[in-house]
Amino acid sequence: MDLGLKGKKALVCASSKGLGKGCAAALAAEGVDLVLNARGAEALEATAAELRAFGVSVTAVAADITTEEGQAKVLEAAGQVDILVTNAGGPPPGLWKDWGREDFIKALDANMLAPIALMTALLPGMCDRGWGRVVNITSQSVKAPIPQLGLSNSARTGLTGYVAGTSRQVAEFGVTINNLLPGIHATDRAASLDSGVVAKEGITMDEARARREATIPARRYGTAEEFGKACAFLCSVHSGFIVGQNLLLDGGGTNFTI
Ligand code: NAP
């Protein structure tokens, strides 16, 4: 299927590795010019070089997307874009009684206020031009809380509420906003969560992964590549009637009916 995206331009945040990179690669494969972002310049430049092989233009902006300065730097380099994919690192795991105001502010900045700031900056141009796509990478925890990820549960649910309302205000201009909810995917983030289990339970990384895979109906972790392809479809010309949705990619891991 031709996704109809050739020649469009996308800003993909937090995209030197993992799910963000998967989204950037899938868009590049469709002929989308890219603005990529991450904090670490070395991995970011390596990813940018890799994706230029698709024959698209790739601009790399090293910045912390959770800060106002980082957002300003990225937005200035990006200019006018047709597609925005928001993403940032996830908050650390922990226990409810250990989290104070500063922990919540950090989580809100990263996983709620940064995507909102980027949408606030870019939605007006998309609406004026009559076409746009926003995909926010959130988490399975929006549908079913992960107890040790309370900071993530809180911030991402806030973003989800914002998207539910805002997506219905911009749809008439040909602009869609949707969220992609990853369950466990084989990225550095998953390895870091598994290493927490290794440290706590004295098992190997392979055992930690096998235990977690056993809880997923698909019996495996997802891949950044398949996640990226779902993102590219949501960004495509065929997805204009998909508005304000929360698409779970979790191998069936979240146990509920609708
Ligand atoms: P990852 O493999 O650790 O990759 C994170 C990417 O984001 C890297 O490119 C990283 O580069 C960049 N990044 C992190 N913090 C950033 C910041 N403040 N500003 C700019 N770039 C930043 O993580 P992932 O697995 O792709 O996860 C992406 C998101 O999905 C996270 O929010 C994660 O919590 C969520 N999620 C993941 C899973 C999973 O199983 N993988 C499940 C549910 C939710 P730098 O470090 O160089 O900045």
py3Dmol code that shows the C-alpha trace and the ligand (Angstrom):
import py3Dmol

protein = """\
ATOM      1  CA  MET A   1       0.000   0.000   0.000  1.00  0.00           C
ATOM      2  CA  ASP A   2       1.299   3.458  -0.899  1.00  0.00           C
ATOM      3  CA  LEU A   3       0.923   5.558   2.246  1.00  0.00           C
ATOM      4  CA  GLY A   4       0.928   8.755   0.182  1.00  0.00           C
ATOM      5  CA  LEU A   5       3.649  10.381   2.265  1.00  0.00           C
ATOM      6  CA  LYS A   6       6.413  10.977  -0.286  1.00  0.00           C
ATOM      7  CA  GLY A   7       7.828  14.494   0.057  1.00  0.00           C
ATOM      8  CA  LYS A   8       6.209  15.216   3.408  1.00  0.00           C
ATOM      9  CA  LYS A   9       8.318  16.320   6.374  1.00  0.00           C
ATOM     10  CA  ALA A  10       8.254  14.828   9.871  1.00  0.00           C
ATOM     11  CA  LEU A  11       9.692  15.794  13.228  1.00  0.00           C
ATOM     12  CA  VAL A  12      10.353  12.606  15.188  1.00  0.00           C
ATOM     13  CA  CYS A  13      11.440  13.278  18.780  1.00  0.00           C
ATOM     14  CA  ALA A  14      13.702  11.028  20.844  1.00  0.00           C
ATOM     15  CA  SER A  15      14.563   9.019  17.765  1.00  0.00           C
ATOM     16  CA  SER A  16      18.221   7.963  17.825  1.00  0.00           C
ATOM     17  CA  LYS A  17      17.214   4.537  19.182  1.00  0.00           C
ATOM     18  CA  GLY A  18      14.291   2.323  20.033  1.00  0.00           C
ATOM     19  CA  LEU A  19      10.686   3.077  19.147  1.00  0.00           C
ATOM     20  CA  GLY A  20      11.361   6.642  17.961  1.00  0.00           C
ATOM     21  CA  LYS A  21      13.988   5.344  15.561  1.00  0.00           C
ATOM     22  CA  GLY A  22      11.553   2.649  14.393  1.00  0.00           C
ATOM     23  CA  CYS A  23       9.009   5.370  13.542  1.00  0.00           C
ATOM     24  CA  ALA A  24      11.635   7.512  11.802  1.00  0.00           C
ATOM     25  CA  ALA A  25      12.855   4.563   9.724  1.00  0.00           C
ATOM     26  CA  ALA A  26       9.339   3.584   8.645  1.00  0.00           C
ATOM     27  CA  LEU A  27       8.622   7.183   7.590  1.00  0.00           C
ATOM     28  CA  ALA A  28      11.958   7.441   5.756  1.00  0.00           C
ATOM     29  CA  ALA A  29      11.070   4.260   3.857  1.00  0.00           C
ATOM     30  CA  GLU A  30       7.924   6.096   2.661  1.00  0.00           C
ATOM     31  CA  GLY A  31       9.983   9.013   1.347  1.00  0.00           C
ATOM     32  CA  VAL A  32       9.393  11.376   4.280  1.00  0.00           C
ATOM     33  CA  ASP A  33      12.088  13.990   5.022  1.00  0.00           C
ATOM     34  CA  LEU A  34      13.049  13.927   8.665  1.00  0.00           C
ATOM     35  CA  VAL A  35      14.084  16.059  11.589  1.00  0.00           C
ATOM     36  CA  LEU A  36      15.450  13.715  14.250  1.00  0.00           C
ATOM     37  CA  ASN A  37      16.181  14.493  17.880  1.00  0.00           C
ATOM     38  CA  ALA A  38      17.907  12.949  20.899  1.00  0.00           C
ATOM     39  CA  ARG A  39      20.257  14.231  23.616  1.00  0.00           C
ATOM     40  CA  GLY A  40      23.321  12.191  22.643  1.00  0.00           C
ATOM     41  CA  ALA A  41      24.803  13.592  19.407  1.00  0.00           C
ATOM     42  CA  GLU A  42      26.859  10.526  18.469  1.00  0.00           C
ATOM     43  CA  ALA A  43      24.043   7.957  18.298  1.00  0.00           C
ATOM     44  CA  LEU A  44      21.797  10.585  16.720  1.00  0.00           C
ATOM     45  CA  GLU A  45      24.272  11.308  13.916  1.00  0.00           C
ATOM     46  CA  ALA A  46      24.718   7.563  13.325  1.00  0.00           C
ATOM     47  CA  THR A  47      20.953   7.104  12.986  1.00  0.00           C
ATOM     48  CA  ALA A  48      20.673  10.156  10.725  1.00  0.00           C
ATOM     49  CA  ALA A  49      23.386   8.735   8.438  1.00  0.00           C
ATOM     50  CA  GLU A  50      21.638   5.333   8.385  1.00  0.00           C
ATOM     51  CA  LEU A  51      18.278   6.870   7.425  1.00  0.00           C
ATOM     52  CA  ARG A  52      19.743   9.086   4.674  1.00  0.00           C
ATOM     53  CA  ALA A  53      20.254   5.809   2.797  1.00  0.00           C
ATOM     54  CA  PHE A  54      16.498   5.955   2.065  1.00  0.00           C
ATOM     55  CA  GLY A  55      17.229   8.979  -0.112  1.00  0.00           C
ATOM     56  CA  VAL A  56      15.454  11.458   2.163  1.00  0.00           C
ATOM     57  CA  SER A  57      16.772  14.610   3.809  1.00  0.00           C
ATOM     58  CA  VAL A  58      17.587  14.112   7.510  1.00  0.00           C
ATOM     59  CA  THR A  59      18.380  16.925   9.961  1.00  0.00           C
ATOM     60  CA  ALA A  60      19.660  15.875  13.389  1.00  0.00           C
ATOM     61  CA  VAL A  61      19.119  18.147  16.395  1.00  0.00           C
ATOM     62  CA  ALA A  62      20.852  17.149  19.637  1.00  0.00           C
ATOM     63  CA  ALA A  63      18.703  18.534  22.471  1.00  0.00           C
ATOM     64  CA  ASP A  64      16.763  17.522  25.555  1.00  0.00           C
ATOM     65  CA  ILE A  65      13.174  17.606  24.308  1.00  0.00           C
ATOM     66  CA  THR A  66      11.817  17.780  27.866  1.00  0.00           C
ATOM     67  CA  THR A  67      13.189  21.317  28.354  1.00  0.00           C
ATOM     68  CA  GLU A  68      11.866  24.578  26.931  1.00  0.00           C
ATOM     69  CA  GLU A  69      15.307  25.357  25.468  1.00  0.00           C
ATOM     70  CA  GLY A  70      15.489  21.930  23.815  1.00  0.00           C
ATOM     71  CA  GLN A  71      12.011  22.316  22.348  1.00  0.00           C
ATOM     72  CA  ALA A  72      12.861  25.788  20.998  1.00  0.00           C
ATOM     73  CA  LYS A  73      16.049  24.482  19.358  1.00  0.00           C
ATOM     74  CA  VAL A  74      14.257  21.543  17.746  1.00  0.00           C
ATOM     75  CA  LEU A  75      11.305  23.637  16.568  1.00  0.00           C
ATOM     76  CA  GLU A  76      13.592  26.259  15.043  1.00  0.00           C
ATOM     77  CA  ALA A  77      15.514  23.625  13.091  1.00  0.00           C
ATOM     78  CA  ALA A  78      12.315  21.852  12.049  1.00  0.00           C
ATOM     79  CA  GLY A  79      10.348  24.832  10.718  1.00  0.00           C
ATOM     80  CA  GLN A  80       7.129  23.787   9.011  1.00  0.00           C
ATOM     81  CA  VAL A  81       6.341  20.067   9.392  1.00  0.00           C
ATOM     82  CA  ASP A  82       3.476  17.859   8.229  1.00  0.00           C
ATOM     83  CA  ILE A  83       3.984  15.086  10.776  1.00  0.00           C
ATOM     84  CA  LEU A  84       4.927  15.229  14.456  1.00  0.00           C
ATOM     85  CA  VAL A  85       5.873  12.121  16.431  1.00  0.00           C
ATOM     86  CA  THR A  86       6.359  12.948  20.110  1.00  0.00           C
ATOM     87  CA  ASN A  87       8.494  10.784  22.341  1.00  0.00           C
ATOM     88  CA  ALA A  88      10.945  11.020  25.249  1.00  0.00           C
ATOM     89  CA  GLY A  89      12.509   8.657  27.741  1.00  0.00           C
ATOM     90  CA  GLY A  90      10.207   7.100  30.322  1.00  0.00           C
ATOM     91  CA  PRO A  91      10.313   7.979  34.040  1.00  0.00           C
ATOM     92  CA  PRO A  92      12.156   5.602  36.405  1.00  0.00           C
ATOM     93  CA  PRO A  93      10.293   2.840  38.229  1.00  0.00           C
ATOM     94  CA  GLY A  94       9.792   3.088  41.992  1.00  0.00           C
ATOM     95  CA  LEU A  95       7.346   3.061  44.868  1.00  0.00           C
ATOM     96  CA  TRP A  96       4.520   5.579  45.390  1.00  0.00           C
ATOM     97  CA  LYS A  97       5.711   6.684  48.811  1.00  0.00           C
ATOM     98  CA  ASP A  98       9.161   7.687  47.498  1.00  0.00           C
ATOM     99  CA  TRP A  99       7.918  10.192  44.893  1.00  0.00           C
ATOM    100  CA  GLY A 100       7.735  13.889  45.682  1.00  0.00           C
ATOM    101  CA  ARG A 101       6.709  16.991  43.758  1.00  0.00           C
ATOM    102  CA  GLU A 102      10.013  17.233  41.850  1.00  0.00           C
ATOM    103  CA  ASP A 103       9.711  13.649  40.593  1.00  0.00           C
ATOM    104  CA  PHE A 104       6.225  14.376  39.290  1.00  0.00           C
ATOM    105  CA  ILE A 105       7.284  17.658  37.691  1.00  0.00           C
ATOM    106  CA  LYS A 106      10.061  15.837  35.796  1.00  0.00           C
ATOM    107  CA  ALA A 107       7.671  13.135  34.613  1.00  0.00           C
ATOM    108  CA  LEU A 108       5.047  15.694  33.599  1.00  0.00           C
ATOM    109  CA  ASP A 109       7.654  17.739  31.707  1.00  0.00           C
ATOM    110  CA  ALA A 110       8.876  14.686  29.803  1.00  0.00           C
ATOM    111  CA  ASN A 111       5.729  12.734  29.100  1.00  0.00           C
ATOM    112  CA  MET A 112       2.919  15.292  29.145  1.00  0.00           C
ATOM    113  CA  LEU A 113       4.028  18.925  28.856  1.00  0.00           C
ATOM    114  CA  ALA A 114       6.731  18.410  26.189  1.00  0.00           C
ATOM    115  CA  PRO A 115       4.330  16.757  23.719  1.00  0.00           C
ATOM    116  CA  ILE A 116       1.702  19.391  24.509  1.00  0.00           C
ATOM    117  CA  ALA A 117       4.213  22.213  23.888  1.00  0.00           C
ATOM    118  CA  LEU A 118       5.218  20.690  20.545  1.00  0.00           C
ATOM    119  CA  MET A 119       1.592  20.272  19.492  1.00  0.00           C
ATOM    120  CA  THR A 120       0.814  23.844  20.571  1.00  0.00           C
ATOM    121  CA  ALA A 121       3.653  25.067  18.360  1.00  0.00           C
ATOM    122  CA  LEU A 122       2.955  22.910  15.300  1.00  0.00           C
ATOM    123  CA  LEU A 123      -0.812  22.353  15.153  1.00  0.00           C
ATOM    124  CA  PRO A 124      -1.643  25.907  13.970  1.00  0.00           C
ATOM    125  CA  GLY A 125       0.501  25.495  10.818  1.00  0.00           C
ATOM    126  CA  MET A 126      -0.958  22.058  10.118  1.00  0.00           C
ATOM    127  CA  CYS A 127      -4.494  23.432  10.504  1.00  0.00           C
ATOM    128  CA  ASP A 128      -3.730  26.407   8.225  1.00  0.00           C
ATOM    129  CA  ARG A 129      -2.364  24.080   5.542  1.00  0.00           C
ATOM    130  CA  GLY A 130      -5.312  21.690   5.908  1.00  0.00           C
ATOM    131  CA  TRP A 131      -3.320  18.544   6.634  1.00  0.00           C
ATOM    132  CA  GLY A 132      -1.307  17.139   9.507  1.00  0.00           C
ATOM    133  CA  ARG A 133      -0.606  14.063  11.579  1.00  0.00           C
ATOM    134  CA  VAL A 134       0.458  13.815  15.207  1.00  0.00           C
ATOM    135  CA  VAL A 135       1.347  10.518  16.842  1.00  0.00           C
ATOM    136  CA  ASN A 136       2.305  10.472  20.514  1.00  0.00           C
ATOM    137  CA  ILE A 137       4.221   7.492  21.831  1.00  0.00           C
ATOM    138  CA  THR A 138       2.674   6.820  25.239  1.00  0.00           C
ATOM    139  CA  SER A 139       2.371   3.421  26.934  1.00  0.00           C
ATOM    140  CA  GLN A 140       0.248   0.395  27.647  1.00  0.00           C
ATOM    141  CA  SER A 141       0.136   1.824  31.187  1.00  0.00           C
ATOM    142  CA  VAL A 142      -2.507   4.302  29.999  1.00  0.00           C
ATOM    143  CA  LYS A 143      -4.978   1.403  29.641  1.00  0.00           C
ATOM    144  CA  ALA A 144      -3.773  -0.711  32.538  1.00  0.00           C
ATOM    145  CA  PRO A 145      -1.477   0.838  35.160  1.00  0.00           C
ATOM    146  CA  ILE A 146       1.931  -0.681  35.801  1.00  0.00           C
ATOM    147  CA  PRO A 147       2.223  -0.266  39.591  1.00  0.00           C
ATOM    148  CA  GLN A 148       5.978   0.465  39.742  1.00  0.00           C
ATOM    149  CA  LEU A 149       5.658   3.020  36.915  1.00  0.00           C
ATOM    150  CA  GLY A 150       3.359   5.401  38.788  1.00  0.00           C
ATOM    151  CA  LEU A 151       5.143   8.483  37.447  1.00  0.00           C
ATOM    152  CA  SER A 152       4.596   7.255  33.894  1.00  0.00           C
ATOM    153  CA  ASN A 153       0.984   6.206  34.596  1.00  0.00           C
ATOM    154  CA  SER A 154       0.203   9.704  35.876  1.00  0.00           C
ATOM    155  CA  ALA A 155       1.913  11.832  33.238  1.00  0.00           C
ATOM    156  CA  ARG A 156       0.822   9.775  30.247  1.00  0.00           C
ATOM    157  CA  THR A 157      -2.789   9.654  31.372  1.00  0.00           C
ATOM    158  CA  GLY A 158      -2.717  13.452  31.524  1.00  0.00           C
ATOM    159  CA  LEU A 159      -1.464  13.605  27.938  1.00  0.00           C
ATOM    160  CA  THR A 160      -4.149  11.127  26.892  1.00  0.00           C
ATOM    161  CA  GLY A 161      -6.870  13.394  28.309  1.00  0.00           C
ATOM    162  CA  TYR A 162      -5.405  16.373  26.452  1.00  0.00           C
ATOM    163  CA  VAL A 163      -5.326  14.458  23.170  1.00  0.00           C
ATOM    164  CA  ALA A 164      -8.900  13.226  23.610  1.00  0.00           C
ATOM    165  CA  GLY A 165     -10.171  16.804  23.614  1.00  0.00           C
ATOM    166  CA  THR A 166      -7.700  18.500  21.280  1.00  0.00           C
ATOM    167  CA  SER A 167      -7.896  15.870  18.546  1.00  0.00           C
ATOM    168  CA  ARG A 168     -11.608  16.639  18.238  1.00  0.00           C
ATOM    169  CA  GLN A 169     -10.908  20.338  17.836  1.00  0.00           C
ATOM    170  CA  VAL A 170      -8.400  19.994  14.981  1.00  0.00           C
ATOM    171  CA  ALA A 171      -9.984  17.125  13.012  1.00  0.00           C
ATOM    172  CA  GLU A 172     -12.110  19.500  10.895  1.00  0.00           C
ATOM    173  CA  PHE A 173      -8.862  20.976   9.507  1.00  0.00           C
ATOM    174  CA  GLY A 174      -7.598  17.640   8.203  1.00  0.00           C
ATOM    175  CA  VAL A 175      -5.308  17.155  11.195  1.00  0.00           C
ATOM    176  CA  THR A 176      -5.379  13.972  13.241  1.00  0.00           C
ATOM    177  CA  ILE A 177      -3.848  13.272  16.653  1.00  0.00           C
ATOM    178  CA  ASN A 178      -3.578   9.713  17.915  1.00  0.00           C
ATOM    179  CA  ASN A 179      -1.535   7.864  20.500  1.00  0.00           C
ATOM    180  CA  LEU A 180       0.450   4.655  20.076  1.00  0.00           C
ATOM    181  CA  LEU A 181       0.651   2.589  23.254  1.00  0.00           C
ATOM    182  CA  PRO A 182       3.639   0.246  23.371  1.00  0.00           C
ATOM    183  CA  GLY A 183       3.541  -2.864  25.466  1.00  0.00           C
ATOM    184  CA  ILE A 184       6.928  -4.435  25.990  1.00  0.00           C
ATOM    185  CA  HIS A 185       9.280  -3.942  23.029  1.00  0.00           C
ATOM    186  CA  ALA A 186      12.869  -5.091  22.635  1.00  0.00           C
ATOM    187  CA  THR A 187      14.680  -1.761  23.146  1.00  0.00           C
ATOM    188  CA  ASP A 188      17.149  -0.327  25.660  1.00  0.00           C
ATOM    189  CA  ARG A 189      14.181   0.721  27.826  1.00  0.00           C
ATOM    190  CA  ALA A 190      12.981  -2.907  28.069  1.00  0.00           C
ATOM    191  CA  ALA A 191      16.530  -4.071  28.846  1.00  0.00           C
ATOM    192  CA  SER A 192      16.761  -1.496  31.609  1.00  0.00           C
ATOM    193  CA  LEU A 193      13.433  -2.607  33.122  1.00  0.00           C
ATOM    194  CA  ASP A 194      14.562  -6.254  32.868  1.00  0.00           C
ATOM    195  CA  SER A 195      17.858  -5.437  34.565  1.00  0.00           C
ATOM    196  CA  GLY A 196      15.832  -4.090  37.515  1.00  0.00           C
ATOM    197  CA  VAL A 197      14.206  -7.531  37.829  1.00  0.00           C
ATOM    198  CA  VAL A 198      17.646  -9.198  37.523  1.00  0.00           C
ATOM    199  CA  ALA A 199      18.993  -7.089  40.385  1.00  0.00           C
ATOM    200  CA  LYS A 200      15.933  -7.652  42.569  1.00  0.00           C
ATOM    201  CA  GLU A 201      15.463 -11.376  42.004  1.00  0.00           C
ATOM    202  CA  GLY A 202      18.994 -12.622  41.301  1.00  0.00           C
ATOM    203  CA  ILE A 203      18.133 -14.147  37.904  1.00  0.00           C
ATOM    204  CA  THR A 204      19.800 -13.710  34.493  1.00  0.00           C
ATOM    205  CA  MET A 205      18.666 -11.284  31.785  1.00  0.00           C
ATOM    206  CA  ASP A 206      17.557 -14.242  29.652  1.00  0.00           C
ATOM    207  CA  GLU A 207      15.447 -15.555  32.528  1.00  0.00           C
ATOM    208  CA  ALA A 208      13.926 -12.132  33.163  1.00  0.00           C
ATOM    209  CA  ARG A 209      12.987 -11.821  29.488  1.00  0.00           C
ATOM    210  CA  ALA A 210      11.642 -15.384  29.275  1.00  0.00           C
ATOM    211  CA  ARG A 211       9.460 -14.756  32.333  1.00  0.00           C
ATOM    212  CA  ARG A 212       8.045 -11.600  30.851  1.00  0.00           C
ATOM    213  CA  GLU A 213       7.522 -13.174  27.424  1.00  0.00           C
ATOM    214  CA  ALA A 214       5.515 -15.942  29.065  1.00  0.00           C
ATOM    215  CA  THR A 215       2.999 -13.303  30.231  1.00  0.00           C
ATOM    216  CA  ILE A 216       2.427 -11.997  26.683  1.00  0.00           C
ATOM    217  CA  PRO A 217      -0.033 -13.939  24.488  1.00  0.00           C
ATOM    218  CA  ALA A 218       2.262 -13.413  21.449  1.00  0.00           C
ATOM    219  CA  ARG A 219       5.077 -14.933  23.613  1.00  0.00           C
ATOM    220  CA  ARG A 220       7.639 -12.391  22.467  1.00  0.00           C
ATOM    221  CA  TYR A 221       8.653  -8.764  22.762  1.00  0.00           C
ATOM    222  CA  GLY A 222       7.550  -6.387  20.036  1.00  0.00           C
ATOM    223  CA  THR A 223      10.070  -4.874  17.628  1.00  0.00           C
ATOM    224  CA  ALA A 224      10.793  -1.225  16.895  1.00  0.00           C
ATOM    225  CA  GLU A 225      10.327  -2.024  13.185  1.00  0.00           C
ATOM    226  CA  GLU A 226       6.727  -3.223  13.513  1.00  0.00           C
ATOM    227  CA  PHE A 227       5.968  -0.364  15.906  1.00  0.00           C
ATOM    228  CA  GLY A 228       7.319   2.081  13.319  1.00  0.00           C
ATOM    229  CA  LYS A 229       5.149   0.637  10.572  1.00  0.00           C
ATOM    230  CA  ALA A 230       2.023   1.126  12.696  1.00  0.00           C
ATOM    231  CA  CYS A 231       3.126   4.723  13.246  1.00  0.00           C
ATOM    232  CA  ALA A 232       3.655   5.258   9.513  1.00  0.00           C
ATOM    233  CA  PHE A 233       0.125   4.005   8.820  1.00  0.00           C
ATOM    234  CA  LEU A 234      -1.337   6.426  11.388  1.00  0.00           C
ATOM    235  CA  CYS A 235       0.611   9.183   9.615  1.00  0.00           C
ATOM    236  CA  SER A 236      -0.606   8.115   6.178  1.00  0.00           C
ATOM    237  CA  VAL A 237      -3.168   9.699   3.883  1.00  0.00           C
ATOM    238  CA  HIS A 238      -5.435   6.723   4.605  1.00  0.00           C
ATOM    239  CA  SER A 239      -5.832   7.448   8.321  1.00  0.00           C
ATOM    240  CA  GLY A 240      -7.740  10.743   8.183  1.00  0.00           C
ATOM    241  CA  PHE A 241     -10.830   9.256   9.862  1.00  0.00           C
ATOM    242  CA  ILE A 242      -8.852   7.858  12.825  1.00  0.00           C
ATOM    243  CA  VAL A 243      -9.155  10.596  15.426  1.00  0.00           C
ATOM    244  CA  GLY A 244      -8.143  10.657  19.090  1.00  0.00           C
ATOM    245  CA  GLN A 245      -7.512   6.929  19.313  1.00  0.00           C
ATOM    246  CA  ASN A 246      -5.213   4.970  21.598  1.00  0.00           C
ATOM    247  CA  LEU A 247      -3.757   2.055  19.659  1.00  0.00           C
ATOM    248  CA  LEU A 248      -2.245  -0.633  21.824  1.00  0.00           C
ATOM    249  CA  LEU A 249       0.699  -2.619  20.418  1.00  0.00           C
ATOM    250  CA  ASP A 250       1.306  -5.175  23.127  1.00  0.00           C
ATOM    251  CA  GLY A 251       1.065  -8.704  21.702  1.00  0.00           C
ATOM    252  CA  GLY A 252      -2.201  -9.082  23.641  1.00  0.00           C
ATOM    253  CA  GLY A 253      -0.474  -8.440  26.956  1.00  0.00           C
ATOM    254  CA  THR A 254      -3.143  -6.119  28.362  1.00  0.00           C
ATOM    255  CA  ASN A 255      -6.033  -8.319  29.412  1.00  0.00           C
ATOM    256  CA  PHE A 256      -9.320  -6.580  28.693  1.00  0.00           C
ATOM    257  CA  THR A 257     -12.226  -6.787  26.278  1.00  0.00           C
ATOM    258  CA  ILE A 258     -12.513  -3.309  24.707  1.00  0.00           C
TER     259      ILE A 258
END
"""
ligand_1 = """\
48
NAP
P 14.925 3.716 24.333
O 15.223 2.525 23.509
O 15.602 3.886 25.645
O 15.191 5.001 23.388
C 14.925 6.251 23.873
C 15.305 7.283 22.822
O 14.863 8.533 23.279
C 16.807 7.407 22.581
O 17.017 7.783 21.250
C 17.181 8.536 23.537
O 18.379 9.147 23.150
C 15.974 9.438 23.373
N 15.691 10.285 24.520
C 15.506 9.904 25.801
N 15.278 10.974 26.568
C 15.298 12.051 25.754
C 15.133 13.438 25.962
N 14.921 13.929 27.174
N 15.231 14.286 24.898
C 15.465 13.789 23.656
N 15.634 12.482 23.404
C 15.556 11.623 24.446
O 13.370 3.803 24.695
P 12.120 3.145 23.915
O 11.960 1.753 24.359
O 12.233 3.445 22.483
O 10.907 3.931 24.568
C 10.369 5.100 24.005
C 9.219 5.554 24.920
O 8.235 4.517 24.966
C 9.665 5.809 26.350
O 8.940 6.894 26.878
C 9.269 4.530 27.053
O 9.028 4.716 28.433
C 7.983 4.185 26.313
N 7.657 2.766 26.424
C 8.536 1.830 26.002
C 8.203 0.491 26.153
C 9.154 -0.606 25.711
O 8.891 -1.761 25.996
N 10.231 -0.301 25.023
C 6.978 0.130 26.718
C 6.098 1.120 27.123
C 6.449 2.447 26.981
P 19.281 9.958 24.232
O 19.354 9.122 25.456
O 20.590 10.168 23.550
O 18.565 11.257 24.472
"""
view = py3Dmol.view(width=600, height=400)
view.addModel(protein, "pdb")
view.setStyle({"model": 0}, {"cartoon": {"style": "trace"}})
view.addModel(ligand_1, "xyz")
view.setStyle({"model": 1}, {"stick": {}})
view.zoomTo()
view.show()
